[in-house]
Amino acid sequence: MDISTLNLIIGAISTILIIFSFLVSITSPQSITDYDRERVEKESRSVPEALRGIYNAVGNWLYWIVSKSKFLHNINPQSLSFMGLGLNLLGALFISAEIISLGAIFITGGGILDIIDGKVAREKRMAKKSGSLLDSVLDRIGEIAIFSSICFFLMKKGEYTFSVITALAMGFSMLVSYVRAKAESFGIKSKRRNNEKTRKSIYNGSILAFRFDISIHNTKNNFSAFRHSSNTCGKLHNFNYKIQKIV
């Protein structure tokens, strides 16, 4: 069995299971808690209005999966973060081996664990700055592995233009985190941080299935980087002006 046939079979089975679980989630009474539903609704406000319905539906579905994964709620949040990184690394390996379907499955699983670890930390009141820092570092490692595997996959296919776009997307993705951290060091708070995990889970898991279009899905990161950069530069200018007036 060649790789393309394997991708087709796994992709078809995964699609059927996703559709089935999605239908079950929207027909189940009280499928998620009111807190999670309100959280998704709040997060969707940063998404373009035309996409909010889709975002809410997918977000509720992801939290429904999280609510059904009760056995994971007994695991330490930091252990869940490392498990999520492990799934992302496995997904990257499968992408490098051109088994895109399995790669997408593992990366989606990693994204779901990335949601669960924060949820468990909040529920058990174990949320700490050190844990948040560790989670962010592991997220960046996972992103680097995923982007690198995509570049490797595209280069093997001779798609050098898309591999360059993927490398740029990785750079801009890192830039978003850098600009946010730098802004917060100056006391500038980001208003769009809460929905980062859910959005990444939706993006990484779903758009991986489109192969060569895989590198384009992080174009949003490019716009986010420029938006955060411009907002930060403007606020830093005002901050500097106020300091000068005081001095």
Secondary structure, DSSP 8 states (H G I E B T S, - for coil): --HHHHHHHHHHHHHHHHHHHHHHHHHSTT-S-HHHHHHHHHHGGGS-GGGHHHHHHHHHHHHHHHHH-GGGGGS-HHHHHHHHHHHHHHHHHHHHTT-HHHHHHHHHHHHHHHHHHHHHHHHTT---HHHHHHHHHHHHHHHHHHHHHHHHHHHHTT-HHHHHHHHHHHHHHHHHHHHHHHHHHTT---SS-TTHHHHHHHHHHHHGGGGGGGGTTTHHHHHHHHHHHHHHHHHHHHHHHHHHHH-
